[in-house]
Amino acid sequence: MIPSRKFAFILISGFWIAAAQTSHYTGGCASSNCHGGTSVLAEKDSRILGNEYSIWFARDKHSKAYSVLDNDRSKRIAEILNLGNAQKAQKCLVCHAAGSPPNSISDGVACEACHGPAEKWLGPHTQPNSHATSVQNGMVDQSNLRTRTANCLSCHLGNKERVVDHEMIAAGHPDLVFELDTFGAAQPMHYREPKPSPGNSLPRVRVWAVGQASALAQGMTLLAGHATSNWPEFSDLECYQCHHDLRAASWRIQRGYAGRKPGSLQVNIARFEILRKLAAQSAGDRSSALDAGLAQVTSLVATRLADGAAIAQAAANVAKQADDLAERFARQDFDAAAARALVKAISGDAARIAGAGVHSAEQATMSLDALASAIAGNRPDFQKAIAKLYDYLEHPSTYQPAEFAAQFRQVAAMAE
């Protein structure tokens, strides 16, 4: 988000959109008696840790988001795209300096990128029991899963202001992959982890479920926008339908084009392969409609690519369905039995998911990681096994669906 233009996310008609806001970033979180301490406050004395800023500054990769714009890869991307200095290009700073005041963009993705421009709430926020007042004054309530997910997705998937399109990916920018629980767990924790409670037996599973639904909603919203303005936008499509070798042994060649014309384009289905299993297990009354909506989008892209209006309408319909699911999952309880049933369902369909491609396999792996960790914690044997799956996916050129599916089922059996 461009530092000179401040935005907040608001929910209108079920969709997160960017809205202009007059508050400004202040960068005022580092005080040692607020969030910049070096030790953790006792839980009985404070609901915050007290060292949140210190954790972000020393260990959180978000704090390095600006500095990476000076590495060789970023310089080459900027050169290819004719952006000049990547550390000054708004196309880069829109994400890599989000939350930083204009005079300190070197902070990278700073506190206010997630917690909102603090100009109007920083004062009230220093008072005891001020959370509700701070939220009223513009602080973003990250305890709300819908709000948190929208905030993360604004960079990690993109929106109208924050764009990683096919041109950027072709220039060398990594394509955008997201799974809310996995990304949150990988971040050094600077808050007290939610404890199981009545109606929220396994908080991490709820986080995962809301993230899955929200990512599809955002992805379909982006696709709908692209279909009526800049279509086709290849970042919405499956990369390996084009980017694969032509050897007979290639998994992509072996898979062929069952049910569609050779050469027809394919939507990136990674964002909904796992959600379909989640909906079938945990929202059965919505499952058939979701499947039908997704089938319509994929069919239109494959057979009527030039009909952007129809594609946009179908994608918007799926976005609404996914958004409704996210709202439902935000209130739904997921216990250990439900989590194990989800692992079993995903594992049982591992061959089909693996056959959909590397991106779908990656989502399945992150989902297995999230669900198993919620069920049994960070068991060393499981973490070692799941790490091998991640390592396998680091090499798409040698990916074989059958190999991945077999390994996936072995790891999943440890969690069922």
C-alpha positions in Angstrom: 0.0 0.0 0.0 1.4 3.4 -1.0 2.6 5.2 2.2 1.2 8.5 1.0 -2.3 7.1 0.4 -3.8 5.5 3.5 -6.3 2.8 3.3 -8.4 0.7 5.7 -10.3 -2.4 4.9 -14.0 -2.4 5.3 -16.6 -5.0 4.6 -19.3 -4.0 2.2 -21.9 -6.5 0.8 -19.7 -9.3 1.8 -16.5 -8.2 0.1 -13.4 -6.6 1.4 -12.5 -3.4 -0.4 -10.0 -0.6 0.0 -11.4 2.7 1.2 -9.6 6.0 1.6 -8.8 6.9 5.1 -7.4 10.1 6.6 -5.3 8.6 9.4 -1.6 8.4 9.0 1.1 5.9 10.0 3.0 7.1 13.1 5.5 4.3 13.9 5.0 4.8 17.6 5.1 1.2 19.0 8.7 0.9 20.1 8.6 2.3 23.7 10.1 -0.1 26.2 7.1 0.3 28.5 4.6 -0.5 25.8 5.6 -3.0 23.1 9.3 -2.6 23.0 10.3 -4.5 26.1 12.9 -7.2 26.2 11.0 -9.7 28.4 7.5 -11.1 28.5 4.9 -9.7 30.9 3.2 -12.2 33.2 -0.2 -13.3 31.8 -1.8 -12.5 35.1 -0.7 -9.0 34.8 -1.2 -8.2 31.1 -3.1 -9.5 28.1 -0.1 -8.4 25.9 3.4 -9.8 25.9 5.1 -6.4 26.1 7.9 -7.3 23.7 5.9 -7.4 20.5 8.0 -4.7 18.8 11.2 -6.4 19.8 10.1 -9.7 18.3 9.1 -8.0 15.1 12.4 -6.0 14.8 14.7 -9.0 15.6 13.0 -12.0 14.2 10.0 -11.2 11.9 10.7 -11.4 8.2 8.2 -8.6 7.7 10.8 -6.2 9.1 13.2 -7.2 6.3 10.6 -6.6 3.5 12.1 -3.3 2.5 15.8 -4.5 2.6 15.1 -7.4 0.3 14.3 -4.8 -2.4 18.1 -4.2 -2.6 19.2 -7.8 -3.3 20.3 -8.9 -6.7 17.0 -10.6 -7.6 14.9 -7.5 -6.8 17.3 -5.3 -8.7 16.9 -7.6 -11.7 13.1 -7.6 -11.5 13.1 -3.8 -11.3 15.4 -3.7 -14.3 13.3 -5.9 -16.4 10.1 -4.0 -15.5 11.8 -0.6 -16.0 11.0 0.5 -12.4 14.3 2.1 -11.6 15.3 1.6 -8.0 13.1 -1.0 -6.4 13.4 0.7 -3.0 11.8 3.7 -4.5 9.3 2.1 -6.9 5.7 2.4 -5.6 4.9 -0.9 -7.3 7.2 -2.5 -4.8 6.7 -0.3 -1.8 3.0 -0.8 -1.9 3.6 -4.1 -0.1 7.3 -4.1 1.0 6.9 -0.9 3.0 3.3 -1.3 4.1 2.6 0.3 7.5 5.8 2.4 7.5 5.6 6.2 7.8 7.0 7.9 4.7 10.1 9.0 6.6 11.0 5.5 7.7 10.1 3.1 4.9 13.2 1.1 5.7 11.1 -0.4 8.5 9.5 -2.6 5.8 6.1 -4.2 6.7 5.7 -2.5 10.1 3.1 -2.8 12.9 0.5 -0.5 11.4 0.3 -2.5 8.2 -1.7 -5.0 10.2 -3.0 -3.0 13.1 -4.0 0.1 11.1 -2.8 3.7 10.9 -2.3 4.8 14.5 -2.7 8.5 14.2 -6.2 8.5 15.7 -5.9 5.6 18.1 -2.4 5.7 19.5 -3.3 8.1 22.3 -6.4 6.2 23.6 -4.5 3.0 23.1 -2.0 3.9 25.9 -4.8 3.9 28.5 -5.9 0.8 30.5 -8.7 -1.3 29.1 -8.7 0.8 25.9 -9.0 -1.9 23.3 -12.7 -1.2 22.3 -12.0 2.6 22.2 -8.9 2.0 20.0 -10.9 -0.1 17.6 -13.5 2.6 17.4 -10.7 5.1 16.5 -9.4 2.9 13.7 -7.2 0.2 15.1 -7.7 -3.1 13.2 -9.0 -5.8 15.4 -6.8 -8.7 14.5 -8.6 -11.1 16.9 -11.4 -11.1 14.3 -10.4 -13.9 11.9 -12.2 -12.3 8.9 -10.4 -9.0 9.4 -7.0 -10.7 9.9 -7.4 -12.9 6.8 -8.3 -9.9 4.6 -5.3 -8.0 5.9 -2.9 -10.8 5.1 -4.5 -11.5 1.7 -4.1 -7.8 0.7 -0.4 -8.5 0.1 -0.1 -12.3 0.0 -2.7 -12.6 -2.8 -3.2 -9.0 -3.8 -6.0 -6.5 -4.5 -6.6 -3.6 -6.9 -3.8 -1.6 -5.3 -1.4 -4.4 -4.6 -0.7 -6.3 -7.7 1.6 -9.2 -8.6 0.5 -10.1 -12.1 1.9 -12.4 -14.7 4.3 -9.7 -15.9 5.9 -9.4 -12.5 6.1 -13.2 -12.1 7.7 -13.5 -15.5 10.2 -10.9 -14.4 11.2 -13.0 -11.4 8.8 -12.2 -8.6 7.6 -15.3 -6.8 4.0 -16.3 -7.5 1.8 -15.7 -4.5 0.9 -18.6 -2.3 -1.0 -18.3 0.9 -2.4 -20.5 3.8 -3.4 -18.5 6.8 -2.5 -20.9 9.6 0.8 -22.1 8.1 1.9 -18.5 7.5 0.8 -17.5 11.0 2.6 -20.4 12.6 5.8 -19.6 10.7 5.8 -16.1 12.0 7.4 -15.5 15.4 4.5 -15.3 17.7 4.0 -11.8 19.2 0.7 -12.5 20.9 -0.7 -15.0 23.3 -1.9 -18.1 21.5 -5.7 -18.6 21.8 -6.6 -21.5 24.1 -9.3 -24.0 23.3 -12.7 -22.9 24.6 -16.3 -23.9 24.4 -17.3 -23.5 20.7 -13.6 -23.2 19.6 -12.1 -26.6 20.5 -9.1 -26.3 18.1 -8.5 -22.6 17.3 -5.9 -23.4 14.7 -8.3 -25.5 12.6 -10.8 -22.6 12.6 -8.0 -20.3 11.4 -7.2 -22.7 8.7 -10.8 -23.1 7.6 -11.5 -19.3 7.5 -8.2 -18.8 5.6 -9.1 -21.4 3.0 -12.5 -19.9 2.3 -11.3 -16.3 2.3 -8.4 -17.1 -0.1 -10.8 -18.5 -2.6 -13.2 -15.5 -2.2 -10.3 -13.1 -2.8 -8.9 -15.1 -5.7 -12.3 -15.2 -7.4 -12.8 -11.5 -6.8 -9.5 -10.7 -8.4 -10.3 -13.0 -11.4 -13.7 -11.3 -11.8 -12.0 -7.9 -11.9 -9.4 -9.1 -14.4 -12.0 -10.7 -16.7 -13.6 -7.4 -17.4 -10.5 -5.2 -17.6 -7.2 -7.1 -18.4 -8.1 -10.5 -19.7 -6.6 -13.1 -19.8 -4.5 -12.4 -16.7 -2.3 -15.4 -16.6 -1.5 -15.1 -12.9 -5.1 -16.4 -12.3 -4.3 -19.5 -14.3 -2.4 -22.7 -13.7 1.3 -22.0 -14.3 2.3 -25.6 -15.3 -0.3 -25.9 -18.1 2.4 -23.9 -20.1 5.6 -24.1 -18.0 6.5 -27.7 -18.2 9.0 -29.7 -20.2 8.0 -31.8 -23.2 9.6 -35.1 -22.3 7.4 -38.1 -22.4 8.1 -38.7 -18.7 6.7 -35.3 -17.7 3.7 -35.6 -15.4 2.0 -32.8 -17.2 2.3 -34.6 -20.6 1.2 -37.9 -19.0 -1.9 -36.3 -17.4 -3.2 -35.0 -20.8 -6.4 -33.0 -21.2 -9.2 -35.3 -19.9 -12.5 -33.5 -20.3 -11.1 -30.4 -22.1 -9.6 -29.5 -25.4 -5.8 -29.7 -25.7 -4.3 -26.2 -25.3 -7.4 -24.8 -23.5 -6.5 -22.7 -20.5 -7.1 -23.8 -16.9 -7.9 -21.7 -13.9 -5.4 -22.2 -11.0 -7.5 -24.6 -9.0 -5.1 -24.8 -6.1 -7.2 -22.4 -4.0 -10.3 -24.5 -4.2 -9.2 -28.2 -4.3 -8.8 -28.3 -0.5 -11.8 -26.0 0.2 -14.0 -28.4 -1.7 -13.0 -31.2 0.8 -13.5 -28.8 3.7 -17.0 -27.8 2.5 -18.0 -31.4 1.9 -16.9 -32.4 5.5 -18.0 -29.3 7.4 -20.6 -27.5 5.3 -22.3 -30.3 3.4 -25.4 -28.2 2.6 -23.2 -25.7 0.7 -20.9 -28.3 -1.0 -22.9 -29.0 -4.2 -23.5 -25.4 -5.0 -19.8 -24.6 -4.5 -18.8 -27.5 -6.8 -21.3 -26.3 -9.4 -20.0 -22.7 -9.2 -16.4 -23.8 -9.5 -17.2 -26.1 -12.4 -18.8 -23.2 -14.2 -15.8 -20.9 -13.8 -13.3 -23.6 -15.0 -15.6 -24.5 -17.9 -16.0 -20.9 -19.1 -12.3 -20.3 -18.9 -11.5 -23.5 -20.9 -14.3 -23.1 -23.5 -15.3 -19.4 -23.7 -12.2 -17.5 -22.8 -13.2 -14.4 -24.8 -16.4 -14.0 -22.8 -15.0 -12.0 -20.0 -18.4 -10.8 -18.7 -19.6 -14.4 -18.2 -16.4 -15.4 -16.5 -16.6 -12.4 -14.2 -20.2 -13.1 -13.3 -19.4 -16.8 -12.5 -16.3 -15.9 -10.5 -18.2 -13.3 -8.5 -20.8 -15.9 -7.7 -18.1 -18.3 -6.3 -16.5 -15.4 -4.4 -19.8 -14.8 -2.7 -20.2 -18.4 -1.8 -16.7 -18.6 -0.4 -17.2 -15.4 1.5 -20.3 -16.9 3.1 -18.4 -20.0 4.0 -15.7 -18.0 5.6 -18.3 -16.2 7.8 -19.8 -19.6 8.7 -16.4 -21.2 9.6 -15.5 -18.2 11.7 -18.3 -19.2 14.0 -18.1 -23.0 13.6 -16.5 -25.3 16.2 -13.8 -27.7 14.9 -12.8 -30.5 17.4 -10.2 -33.2 17.1 -12.7 -35.6 15.5 -13.5 -33.0 12.8 -9.8 -32.3 12.2 -9.0 -36.0 11.8 -12.0 -36.5 9.4 -10.6 -33.6 7.3 -7.1 -35.2 7.2 -8.7 -38.5 6.2 -10.8 -36.9 3.5 -7.8 -35.0 2.0 -5.6 -38.0 2.2 -8.2 -40.2 0.6 -8.3 -37.9 -2.4 -4.5 -37.4 -2.5 -4.1 -38.9 -6.0 -6.6 -36.6 -7.6 -5.3 -33.5 -5.7 -1.7 -34.4 -6.7 -2.8 -34.9 -10.3 -4.1 -31.3 -10.3 -0.5 -30.1 -10.1 2.2 -28.7 -7.8 0.2 -25.8 -6.5 -2.6 -28.0 -5.3 -0.1 -30.4 -3.8 1.4 -27.4 -1.9 -2.0 -26.4 -0.5 -2.6 -30.0 0.6 0.7 -30.1 2.3 0.2 -26.8 4.2 -3.3 -28.0 5.1 -2.0 -31.3 6.5 0.6 -29.3 8.4 -2.0 -27.1 10.0 -4.5 -29.8 10.8 -2.0 -32.2 12.3 -0.3 -29.5 14.3 -3.7 -28.5 15.7 -4.5 -32.1 16.7 -1.2 -33.2 18.2 1.1 -30.2 18.5 4.5 -30.0 17.0 5.5 -33.6 17.2 9.1 -34.0 16.1 8.5 -37.1 14.1 5.6 -35.5 12.2 7.5 -32.2 11.6 10.4 -34.2 10.2 8.0 -36.1 7.8 6.1 -33.0 6.7 9.4 -31.2 6.0 10.2 -33.9 3.5 7.0 -33.1 1.7 7.9 -29.4 1.5 11.3 -30.3 0.3 9.8 -32.5 -2.5 7.7 -29.6 -3.7 10.8 -27.4 -4.0 11.6 -29.1 -7.3 8.6 -28.8 -9.6 10.5 -30.0 -12.6 10.9 -33.4 -11.1 7.4 -33.5 -9.5 5.5 -36.8 -10.1 1.9 -36.9 -8.8 2.0 -40.6 -7.9 5.2 -40.1 -5.8 3.8 -37.1 -4.0 0.4 -38.8 -3.3 2.2 -41.9 -1.8 4.4 -39.7 0.4 1.4 -37.6 1.4 -0.7 -40.5 2.5 2.2 -41.9 4.6 2.5 -38.5 6.5 -1.2 -38.1 6.8 -1.5 -41.6 8.4 0.6 -40.2 11.3 -2.1 -37.6 12.0 -5.4 -39.6 11.4 
